[in-house]
Amino acid sequence: MGLDLPPSSAMPLRSDVDPPSRWSDFVTRKPRAIADIAEPVALRQTHIDEVRRLAIDGRRAYSPDPPGEDHWDDEPPYVDGIQTAGFDCENLALWIRRVMAERFDDWPLGCARPTICRLPDERWHCVLTIEAEGLGDYVVGSQHEEDFVPWRELEGYFWRSRLVAGNVWREIATE
């Protein structure tokens, strides 16, 4: 049985760039979030289904950070069932990344990478890109209802940078 995915392609990368400032704060607090190597995942339908379920749950909890704040974390911001902070695009990406690595032995942390882009309305945004072995790169995010969208199909997205491995980020070559 085939996977429930449209075809995609690899996201071409250029030179190293500085990581987002809040990424550095995040990995200082949570060094387990660093994957030493970038490696694709051999996708199974159970992976796809679980990521889609997590994304739906995460979008229900979506709440932007207050103006002037940008808090990166991979834990939902709840205390005793009460949402205590924003849970926005980068939090959703980091949370899905962590949960998948915890739930599946065959899901390498290095296959799921936070990726920075600019939306058509000019806002900066973070999505999770997933490198699928032999299939290309797919996007999971908070700003669209479908998940596992081939990265080139998100019209109006201006791709800036992507985590590669360790603490290395690279510019995305879109032209």
trRosetta pair geometry for C-beta under 8 A, 3 or more apart (Angstrom, degrees):
i j d omega theta_ij theta_ji phi_ij phi_ji
1 45 7.3 -23 110 -33 117 143
3 43 6.0 43 -111 112 154 120
3 44 7.9 -157 -99 -161 108 19
3 45 5.9 -168 -122 -78 71 78
3 48 6.4 133 -164 -29 104 150
3 135 7.7 -36 59 -98 148 152
4 45 6.5 74 7 -128 97 100
4 48 6.2 169 58 122 96 155
5 8 7.6 -55 160 -14 114 104
5 43 7.5 29 -20 119 152 159
5 48 6.7 -129 -58 -112 106 145
5 132 7.5 -1 159 43 173 177
5 135 6.7 27 110 -170 145 144
5 138 7.0 -73 -148 -87 125 145
5 148 5.5 -89 -116 153 100 131
6 150 5.7 -86 93 -24 106 115
6 153 7.6 45 91 -36 144 157
7 135 7.2 -141 -140 -161 56 77
7 136 7.0 76 173 15 62 136
7 150 6.8 23 103 -82 43 142
8 132 7.4 94 50 41 128 116
8 135 5.9 53 45 148 97 80
8 136 3.2 -155 101 89 90 132
8 137 5.8 -136 144 56 135 43
8 138 5.7 -136 -45 -71 164 74
8 150 3.5 -173 -103 -122 90 96
8 151 6.5 78 -159 11 120 75
8 152 7.3 154 -150 18 76 95
9 136 4.4 -18 -37 -123 3 136
9 137 7.2 -25 89 27 42 82
9 150 7.1 60 13 -166 67 115
9 151 7.8 -98 60 48 72 98
9 152 6.5 23 38 -12 108 130
10 131 7.5 34 -126 -134 80 101
10 136 5.4 -121 -52 -129 44 71
10 137 6.0 84 -138 -16 36 101
11 115 7.7 -73 -171 -121 172 146
11 129 6.3 -3 -20 179 152 156
11 131 7.9 -102 18 -91 102 95
11 136 7.9 110 -28 -176 65 82
11 137 4.4 -16 -23 20 100 162
11 151 5.6 7 -83 58 106 166
11 159 7.3 -148 -155 -173 115 157
11 162 6.4 81 117 -21 145 164
11 172 6.0 -47 171 -136 107 110
12 172 7.0 103 80 -167 59 64
12 173 4.3 -61 112 65 108 104
12 174 7.6 168 58 -76 101 34
13 162 6.7 -100 -100 52 113 115
13 164 6.9 83 -148 -90 166 115
13 170 4.1 44 -171 118 120 139
13 171 6.9 128 -164 75 67 49
13 172 6.2 -50 -106 -107 60 49
13 173 6.4 135 -150 3 5 94
14 170 6.2 169 62 173 50 97
14 171 4.2 -29 58 77 110 104
14 172 7.3 43 8 117 91 1
14 173 4.7 115 -47 -56 98 102
15 170 6.7 -175 105 -146 19 85
15 171 5.8 19 56 22 64 113
16 168 5.9 -71 -123 -160 110 94
16 169 6.8 98 -158 74 67 53
16 170 5.7 -58 -98 -97 42 70
16 171 7.9 62 120 -6 4 81
17 161 5.0 -103 61 -109 138 138
17 169 5.3 -63 68 104 82 100
17 170 6.4 116 10 -141 88 20
17 171 5.0 99 -34 -53 126 82
18 169 7.0 -1 111 58 20 125
19 23 4.3 -103 158 75 117 136
19 24 5.7 135 86 -49 122 87
19 161 7.9 -166 -119 130 44 142
19 163 7.4 40 -121 -96 107 84
19 167 6.2 -76 -35 176 148 82
19 168 8.0 -146 -61 -149 105 10
19 169 4.5 142 -91 -12 69 131
20 23 4.4 101 63 -11 84 105
20 24 7.7 -157 92 -5 51 79
20 72 7.8 127 103 -57 125 148
20 116 6.2 146 -56 -71 121 140
20 126 7.8 -53 -25 -86 165 123
20 161 7.9 172 -42 76 85 128
20 169 7.6 121 -9 -75 66 165
21 24 6.0 -52 -164 29 39 111
21 25 7.0 37 144 -14 67 104
22 25 5.3 -47 -150 36 46 116
22 26 6.1 52 149 -25 70 103
22 70 5.1 -113 -57 117 151 105
22 71 7.3 -168 -153 -132 133 15
22 72 4.3 133 145 -11 111 120
22 90 7.3 82 101 120 132 169
23 26 5.5 -56 -150 35 31 115
23 27 6.4 18 159 -10 67 106
23 72 6.4 -42 -83 97 41 177
23 114 7.1 -172 -105 79 118 148
23 163 7.5 -178 -147 -81 146 114
23 167 7.8 145 134 -150 113 84
23 169 7.5 97 78 -54 168 133
24 27 6.3 -57 -142 41 28 100
24 28 6.4 35 155 -24 62 106
24 167 7.5 63 -103 -159 74 124
25 28 5.8 -58 -153 31 29 114
25 29 6.7 19 154 -10 64 107
25 72 6.7 129 76 46 100 110
26 29 6.0 -66 -156 41 30 104
26 30 6.0 -34 168 38 69 105
26 33 6.6 -42 139 60 102 162
26 72 4.1 -63 -66 103 130 118
26 73 6.7 -161 -124 -83 102 42
26 74 7.8 95 -168 -22 120 90
26 94 7.2 -107 -170 -116 149 156
27 30 6.3 -75 -122 71 33 67
27 31 6.0 67 178 -104 73 48
27 33 5.5 -123 -106 69 77 112
27 34 5.5 69 -146 -55 124 102
27 167 6.3 -170 87 -102 168 105
28 31 7.4 12 -137 -64 16 82
29 73 7.9 -43 91 -108 143 85
30 33 4.7 58 115 -15 105 114
30 73 7.8 116 -16 -138 143 65
30 74 6.7 -165 134 22 171 114
31 34 5.9 -35 -172 10 61 112
33 74 6.4 168 -98 -18 123 143
33 94 7.0 -11 -138 -153 133 107
33 97 7.8 67 -147 108 90 128
33 98 7.1 -50 -107 -82 88 104
33 109 7.8 -172 -160 -173 40 134
34 166 5.8 21 -173 -148 112 37
34 167 6.2 -35 -121 -58 123 76
35 38 7.0 100 106 -82 121 47
35 108 7.0 96 -149 158 136 88
35 109 4.0 -171 -84 101 118 104
35 110 3.6 -175 145 -71 144 79
35 165 5.9 -86 97 -139 85 73
35 166 7.5 -91 81 -50 48 32
36 110 7.4 -65 59 -68 45 130
36 165 6.3 20 147 175 26 109
36 166 6.0 35 -133 -73 43 79
37 108 8.0 -43 84 173 90 137
37 110 5.2 -35 95 -87 55 170
37 165 5.2 -9 -139 -139 20 144
38 110 4.6 -162 -119 175 31 112
38 111 7.7 115 -169 -84 62 36
38 113 7.2 2 -125 -65 108 134
38 131 7.2 59 173 23 98 155
38 164 5.3 -72 -47 173 141 62
38 165 4.2 -114 -32 -58 84 105
39 108 4.8 -7 73 94 113 162
39 110 4.7 70 23 88 75 122
39 111 5.9 -52 89 -64 61 81
39 131 7.7 -174 121 84 25 127
40 111 5.5 78 -151 -120 27 104
40 131 4.3 -102 -106 125 79 99
40 132 6.0 57 -169 160 108 9
40 133 3.9 140 117 -71 126 67
40 134 7.7 146 131 -2 156 55
41 47 6.7 170 142 -159 139 165
41 106 7.4 107 -155 139 92 77
41 107 5.8 8 -125 -132 134 59
41 108 6.1 -164 -85 32 83 84
41 111 3.8 68 -32 -160 95 173
41 112 7.7 20 -25 -41 131 82
41 130 6.8 -38 26 -179 124 99
41 131 6.9 126 10 84 75 65
41 132 6.1 -44 66 -113 81 55
41 133 6.3 -129 85 -15 28 94
42 106 6.8 -57 56 166 98 118
42 133 4.8 -23 -87 32 59 140
43 47 5.3 -126 -148 64 70 138
43 48 6.4 56 -175 -48 116 97
43 132 4.6 -12 -26 -139 126 111
43 133 7.0 -170 -3 33 76 82
43 135 6.8 -26 16 12 132 148
44 47 5.0 107 56 -3 71 99
44 48 7.5 -140 97 -1 42 86
44 106 7.6 58 -6 92 122 134
45 48 5.5 -52 -150 37 42 113
45 49 6.1 42 153 -20 71 106
46 49 5.7 -53 -143 39 32 112
46 50 6.2 30 158 -18 65 108
46 104 7.8 152 111 -101 110 129
47 50 6.0 -63 -150 38 27 106
47 51 6.3 23 157 -16 66 107
47 100 7.2 60 -149 -151 87 118
47 104 6.5 23 -97 -81 90 173
47 107 6.3 154 -119 -91 116 113
48 51 6.0 -56 -147 37 28 108
48 52 6.3 27 155 -17 63 109
48 148 6.0 2 -141 -56 100 155
49 52 5.8 -58 -150 38 28 112
49 53 6.4 29 153 -20 64 106
50 53 5.6 -52 -146 35 33 112
50 54 6.3 33 155 -17 66 106
50 100 6.7 134 112 -108 122 87
50 103 6.8 -156 -177 100 155 150
50 104 7.6 164 57 -40 161 125
51 54 5.7 -56 -147 39 31 111
51 55 6.2 33 154 -22 65 107
51 96 6.2 67 -141 -170 79 123
51 100 6.4 11 -83 -85 88 131
51 130 7.2 -30 -125 -53 163 159
51 140 5.9 -104 167 -92 115 155
51 147 6.2 -168 123 149 99 141
51 148 7.1 101 93 -52 132 100
52 55 5.7 -54 -146 35 30 112
52 56 6.5 31 155 -19 63 103
52 147 4.8 -179 -105 56 74 137
52 148 7.2 -49 -69 -7 98 108
53 56 5.9 -54 -152 34 30 110
53 57 6.5 28 152 -15 64 107
54 57 5.7 -56 -148 40 33 111
54 58 6.0 32 154 -19 67 109
54 95 7.4 -168 175 118 117 96
54 96 4.8 133 122 -114 135 91
54 99 5.9 169 -121 80 145 145
54 100 7.4 -106 0 -56 163 90
55 58 5.6 -55 -142 40 30 112
55 59 6.2 31 158 -21 65 105
55 92 7.1 68 -129 178 65 117
55 96 6.4 18 -70 -90 73 142
55 140 5.3 -121 -87 -171 135 110
55 141 7.9 27 -144 42 120 15
55 147 4.8 144 41 -81 166 143
56 59 5.9 -53 -146 34 28 109
56 60 6.8 34 152 -24 60 102
57 60 5.8 -54 -159 27 33 114
57 61 7.0 16 151 -6 65 107
58 61 5.9 -65 -153 43 36 103
58 62 6.9 67 144 -60 65 81
58 87 7.2 -137 -162 149 78 118
58 91 7.9 -178 -159 110 114 84
58 92 4.2 115 161 -131 138 98
58 95 6.2 158 -105 78 127 134
58 96 6.6 -66 -33 -54 153 101
58 142 7.0 -99 123 -94 106 94
59 62 5.1 -10 -155 -27 43 121
59 92 7.2 48 -65 -121 57 145
59 142 5.7 161 -104 -137 83 72
61 76 6.2 -30 159 -141 167 115
61 83 6.7 170 -158 -100 95 130
61 87 4.8 -16 129 82 103 150
62 87 6.2 -120 -116 94 29 87
62 88 6.4 69 -157 -114 78 49
62 92 7.0 -9 -94 -59 89 130
62 142 5.4 133 -110 -157 132 125
63 83 6.4 103 11 160 155 147
63 85 8.0 159 91 124 120 39
63 86 4.9 -139 107 -135 85 60
63 87 5.3 57 38 35 85 74
63 88 6.7 -94 82 -63 39 76
64 86 5.4 -34 134 -143 24 129
64 88 4.8 55 -116 -88 49 130
65 69 4.4 -131 162 95 117 93
65 70 5.6 164 60 -99 164 36
65 71 5.6 156 -110 17 129 86
65 85 7.5 0 -115 171 75 89
65 86 3.7 -141 -81 43 48 160
65 88 5.7 -83 -18 -1 79 134
66 69 4.8 48 63 24 81 123
66 86 6.7 -151 -16 -38 57 124
69 86 7.3 151 99 13 117 135
70 90 7.7 57 -178 25 91 142
71 85 6.2 -46 69 166 156 136
71 86 6.4 136 43 57 111 101
71 91 7.5 25 99 -66 81 116
72 90 5.0 -57 -115 128 89 134
72 91 6.9 -165 -142 -72 43 67
72 94 6.5 107 -177 -26 87 155
73 77 7.2 98 70 -68 140 92
73 91 5.8 11 61 -118 70 95
73 94 6.7 -180 114 90 24 145
74 91 7.3 -179 -96 -153 31 59
74 94 3.8 -111 -88 139 86 102
74 95 5.0 162 -162 -81 62 49
74 97 6.8 -82 -127 63 126 96
74 98 4.2 99 166 -17 137 143
75 95 7.1 153 -71 -103 11 97
76 83 7.9 -76 166 -115 93 83
76 87 6.0 9 -140 -111 69 141
76 91 7.8 103 -104 163 46 119
76 95 6.4 64 -56 -122 72 145
77 83 5.9 62 93 -161 90 69
77 84 5.0 -126 158 59 95 76
77 85 3.7 -111 -164 50 157 90
77 86 7.0 64 19 60 156 27
77 87 5.5 -153 18 -63 103 96
77 91 7.5 -39 -22 -154 103 154
78 81 6.1 3 -178 -118 119 13
78 82 6.4 143 -153 65 73 32
78 83 5.7 -42 -93 -92 75 48
78 84 6.5 146 -117 1 20 92
79 82 5.9 -31 67 60 70 88
79 84 5.0 40 6 -39 104 138
83 87 6.9 -93 -148 -10 118 118
86 91 7.2 172 119 -8 76 147
87 91 4.8 -120 -153 100 59 147
87 92 6.9 93 159 -57 84 78
87 95 7.9 12 -160 -25 106 148
88 91 5.7 92 49 20 46 107
88 92 7.0 -83 132 -9 25 99
88 142 6.7 -131 -176 38 55 172
89 92 5.9 -56 -148 33 27 111
89 93 6.5 24 157 -16 63 107
89 125 5.4 -114 -170 -162 174 74
89 126 4.5 142 123 56 108 79
89 127 6.8 -52 -176 -72 110 49
89 141 6.3 5 -145 -161 99 92
89 142 4.7 -127 -99 24 71 127
89 143 7.1 -2 -99 -30 119 96
90 93 5.6 -53 -147 37 36 112
90 94 6.1 30 158 -14 69 108
90 114 6.4 36 -140 -141 85 130
90 126 3.9 44 -80 61 78 155
91 94 6.0 -58 -142 42 29 105
91 95 5.9 30 158 -22 65 112
92 95 5.8 -57 -142 37 25 111
92 96 6.4 22 161 -16 63 107
92 128 7.5 -118 115 -20 80 114
92 141 7.2 101 96 -153 132 42
92 142 5.0 135 24 -60 160 109
93 96 6.3 -58 -149 37 25 106
93 97 6.3 28 154 -21 62 111
93 114 5.0 104 129 -107 139 83
93 115 7.9 -154 -144 25 152 65
93 126 5.4 -107 5 134 147 103
93 127 6.1 145 -88 173 127 21
93 128 3.8 170 -140 -57 87 91
93 140 7.3 145 -110 89 73 91
93 141 7.1 -5 -72 -107 100 67
94 97 5.5 -55 -148 36 31 117
94 98 6.3 28 157 -17 66 107
94 114 6.5 -1 -68 -71 79 121
94 128 8.0 -166 -43 -83 31 111
95 98 6.0 -57 -148 37 29 107
95 99 6.1 22 159 -15 66 111
96 99 6.0 -59 -140 40 28 107
96 100 6.1 28 162 -19 65 110
96 112 7.1 -135 110 -176 92 147
96 128 5.6 -99 70 -22 127 170
96 140 6.3 -101 107 111 169 143
97 100 6.4 -62 -151 35 21 107
97 101 6.6 15 157 -13 59 111
97 109 6.8 68 170 -151 96 74
97 112 4.3 -176 -118 112 88 128
97 113 7.9 97 -110 -70 134 18
97 114 7.4 -64 -38 -49 152 80
97 128 6.0 -163 -55 -130 97 129
98 101 6.0 -64 -152 39 30 108
98 102 6.3 25 154 -17 67 110
99 102 5.7 -59 -149 39 32 111
99 103 6.1 19 160 -13 68 114
100 103 6.0 -63 -139 42 28 103
100 104 6.0 -24 179 26 67 112
100 107 4.7 -117 151 153 94 155
100 112 6.4 103 61 -24 140 157
101 104 7.3 -75 -122 56 18 76
101 107 5.6 -135 -95 103 45 103
101 108 7.4 6 -114 172 97 17
101 109 4.5 26 -102 -81 145 81
101 112 7.6 -130 -46 34 100 127
103 107 7.3 22 71 27 75 142
104 107 3.7 72 84 -6 116 115
107 111 6.9 -110 -171 43 64 130
107 112 7.7 15 172 -17 101 120
108 111 5.0 102 71 -16 88 100
109 112 6.9 -79 -168 44 40 93
110 113 7.6 14 -170 -66 46 97
110 165 5.9 12 -135 -109 118 93
111 130 6.0 32 141 -158 91 72
111 131 5.1 -128 -156 56 72 84
111 132 7.6 73 -173 -77 121 40
112 128 5.6 -2 -173 -175 96 111
112 129 7.5 165 -152 82 48 41
112 130 5.1 -12 -102 -102 75 80
112 131 7.9 -143 -67 17 34 72
113 128 7.2 141 69 -158 32 61
113 129 5.3 -25 65 62 87 89
113 130 7.8 164 19 -84 68 34
113 131 7.3 33 3 -17 112 102
113 162 5.4 63 126 179 129 96
113 163 4.3 -156 -162 67 100 93
113 164 7.2 32 -134 -84 150 19
114 126 5.6 -13 -166 -170 100 114
114 127 7.7 147 -154 78 52 34
114 128 6.4 -41 -95 -100 48 61
114 162 7.5 174 96 -148 47 58
114 163 5.2 62 52 -6 78 123
115 126 6.9 142 71 -157 42 61
115 127 5.3 -28 65 66 97 81
115 128 7.1 127 15 -129 92 13
115 129 4.4 47 -20 -11 140 114
115 139 7.6 -90 57 -115 138 93
115 159 7.1 -27 167 -147 115 95
115 161 7.2 -168 -153 99 59 42
115 162 4.3 -10 -111 -106 90 89
115 163 7.3 -110 -71 14 56 74
115 172 7.5 55 -159 -55 109 138
116 124 6.7 -12 -167 -171 99 101
116 125 7.4 146 -156 79 53 46
116 126 5.8 -30 -97 -99 62 73
116 160 4.6 -49 103 67 97 115
116 161 4.9 13 45 54 111 80
116 162 7.3 -153 21 -71 69 46
117 124 7.7 156 88 -156 35 56
117 125 5.4 -28 71 68 80 95
117 126 7.8 146 24 -97 71 26
117 127 6.5 0 16 7 118 110
117 157 4.8 3 167 -175 144 100
117 158 6.0 153 -169 75 81 48
117 159 5.0 -38 -106 -104 102 47
117 160 5.8 177 -101 6 37 86
118 122 6.3 -14 179 -146 112 36
118 123 7.1 161 -156 81 67 32
118 124 5.8 -43 -101 -99 70 53
118 125 6.9 131 -121 17 20 89
118 157 7.3 147 71 -162 48 52
118 158 4.2 -8 52 56 101 108
118 160 6.6 83 -20 -39 86 115
119 122 7.0 -43 73 27 73 16
119 123 4.9 1 37 58 117 83
119 124 7.8 -166 2 -94 84 5
119 125 5.0 75 -41 -19 101 136
119 143 6.5 -128 -107 -163 132 170
119 156 7.0 28 -180 127 51 105
119 157 6.6 -26 -112 -107 44 68
120 155 7.6 24 -68 118 127 72
120 156 3.3 -5 -77 165 108 138
120 157 7.4 -57 -43 -62 75 43
125 141 7.2 49 159 -163 118 138
125 143 6.3 -27 -148 -20 147 143
125 157 7.9 -85 62 -132 131 98
126 141 7.8 177 107 -127 45 105
127 139 5.0 2 153 -159 144 100
127 140 6.6 155 -178 73 91 42
127 141 3.6 -50 -119 -79 99 119
127 142 7.9 -148 -104 12 72 68
127 143 7.9 -79 -83 25 105 102
128 139 7.2 133 75 -157 52 51
128 140 4.6 -21 66 63 105 97
128 141 6.7 178 22 -73 69 64
129 137 5.0 5 -180 -175 113 112
129 138 6.9 152 -156 74 62 37
129 139 5.7 -29 -100 -94 71 64
129 140 7.9 176 -87 21 25 71
129 151 6.3 15 -124 -82 116 127
129 162 6.2 -33 34 -132 139 127
130 137 6.9 152 72 -153 41 60
130 138 4.9 -23 58 61 95 93
130 139 7.9 -174 15 -76 79 18
130 140 6.6 43 -16 -6 114 109
130 148 7.3 -45 50 -108 130 76
131 136 7.7 -99 -142 153 60 24
131 137 5.4 -27 -96 -96 64 80
132 135 3.8 -22 100 57 115 121
132 136 6.5 4 54 57 93 42
132 137 7.4 170 15 -92 77 27
132 138 6.3 35 -13 -3 117 113
135 138 7.7 -7 119 -34 117 109
136 150 6.6 22 106 -133 136 95
136 151 7.7 -136 150 14 108 99
137 150 7.6 94 84 -152 59 58
137 151 4.9 0 102 -15 104 129
138 147 7.9 67 153 160 115 63
138 148 4.4 -8 178 -149 144 58
138 149 6.4 133 -163 57 79 32
138 150 6.2 -53 -106 -91 69 38
138 151 6.8 -152 -118 -40 18 78
139 144 7.9 54 112 46 116 132
139 147 7.8 -130 104 -151 55 53
139 148 7.6 145 57 -126 43 13
139 149 4.8 -36 58 64 97 91
139 150 7.7 18 8 116 92 9
139 151 5.2 115 -38 -96 108 70
139 154 6.1 -18 43 -36 161 138
140 147 4.6 27 -117 -149 87 101
140 148 6.7 11 -71 -51 89 50
140 149 8.0 149 -74 18 40 81
141 144 6.1 56 72 28 100 88
141 147 8.0 170 22 -111 49 77
144 149 6.5 -4 101 -21 147 153
144 154 7.0 -124 -32 -120 156 107
146 149 5.4 97 103 -65 107 105
149 153 5.5 -125 173 73 96 116
149 154 6.0 91 123 -60 135 95
150 153 4.7 81 70 -4 89 113
151 154 6.5 -48 -166 12 42 109
151 157 8.0 -106 -176 85 73 145
151 159 7.3 48 170 -84 118 140
154 157 4.2 23 114 -4 112 134
158 174 7.5 -145 -154 29 55 164
159 162 7.8 -9 -178 -42 106 104
159 172 4.0 -67 133 92 113 149
159 174 5.1 137 47 -61 111 128
160 171 7.1 -68 171 -137 51 68
160 172 6.3 77 87 25 13 106
161 169 4.8 44 164 164 122 113
161 170 6.4 171 -151 86 82 30
161 171 5.5 -48 -96 -99 83 41
161 172 6.2 -158 -91 -14 25 87
162 169 6.6 167 82 -154 27 76
162 170 6.1 -23 60 59 79 78
162 172 5.8 78 -11 -66 106 105
163 168 7.4 108 -160 82 58 51
163 169 5.5 -47 -94 -98 47 78
164 168 4.7 -42 53 99 111 101
164 169 6.6 166 -3 -113 85 22
164 170 5.1 57 -49 -6 122 110
165 168 5.9 8 61 45 58 109
